[in-house]
Amino acid sequence: MAQTKKKTSGHPAGKKHHSAPNALVKPTPAMWIAGARIRTLPLAVAPVALGTGAAALLVGGVGSLDWGLVLLSLAVALFLQIGVNYSNDYSDGVRGTDEFRVGPPRLTGSGVANPKRVLAVALVFFGLGALAGIAIVILTGYYWLLIPGALAIAAAYFYTGGKRPYGYYGFGEVFVFLFFGVVATVGTTYIVAGTFDTIAVYASIAAGAIACAVLMVNNIRDIAQDRVAKKRTLAVLIGNRAARIVFVVFLAIAYAVLFYFSLLFPLAPLVFFTLLLTLPAAIITLTATTSKELILALKLTSFAGLLFGLGLGAAIAF
C-alpha cells in the first residue's frame, strides 16, 4: 500500500535542520559575536544620528537634547538589528537556505549551535529592544509608540521567519527602508524633540537608501545560491545586472538628499568625502566577479553609511 507523504509545516521550526549538529565543535564567543553580524550595525547607528541631528535643530541646539532619550533610541535600534540578525541565522538555518550560501558560515546553518539556542538569543535581543522602548514610552508618555515598536519586532522576525517570510518574496528592501530609514530616523527625532519636520523626513530617505544598498549588495553575492534555495530576494527577482544598477541608484538617492542638505547647512558638503568609500563600492559592485569582491563592497558601503549618518547628523545639529 502506498504511503501518504507527510506534509511539512511552512514554519521554520517545522522543517528539519539540514546541517547535522557538530558534536565536536561548540560555538565560541567569537562565533556568537560573528553571528551578530557587526558589519550591519551601522545601519542602526546612522538613522539615530540623523534623527538626533534633526531633533537638535528643533529643540534649539545640542545642549538642549535629552541624551538619555537619544541613548535609549540607539539601544532600541541596535538591539533590534542584532535580534533580526540572529533571527535570520535561525530561520535561514532551519530552512536549509544557508546550505547554499558562499559567505562566512552561520551558527545554525553550520550545525555548530543548537537552533533553539540561536532563536533564544534572538528573542533576548528583541526583548532588550522592547525594554528600551518601554523605557522611552514611560519617560515621554507617548504610549502610542508601543504600536510601531511591536510592529518593528514583528517585522524583524517575519523577515525570514514564519510560514511565508516576506524576505523570501522580494520585500526585504521595503522593510529595511521603512524601519532602518523612516521609522528609526523620524522616530528618534520625535522621541527626543516631541515633534518632527521635513528635515527628519528627508534624512530618513537617505538613511533608508543606504541601508537598502547594503542589503542589495549582500543579496547580489547570494543570487545563485538563493535561487537554488528558492529565496526570492529583490536581487533574484530583477536579475544580476539590474540589481547592481539598483545598488548604485540607492546610493545616488542618498547623495541627492545630501546635495539638498548642502544648500541648507554649511558643514553638510563635508559629508561628500564619504564618496571616497561609496564610489569604490559602486565600481566594485558593478564589475565584481567573485563573492570576496562583493563582501568588500558591502563593508565599504556599511562603513560609509555610518560616516554619512554621523557626519550629516552633526552638520544638521551644528
Summary of the structure (lengths in Angstrom):
residues: 318
radius of gyration: 20.1
end to end distance: 78.2
largest distance: 79.9
contacts: 1127
relative contact order: 0.14
helix: 75%
strand: 1%
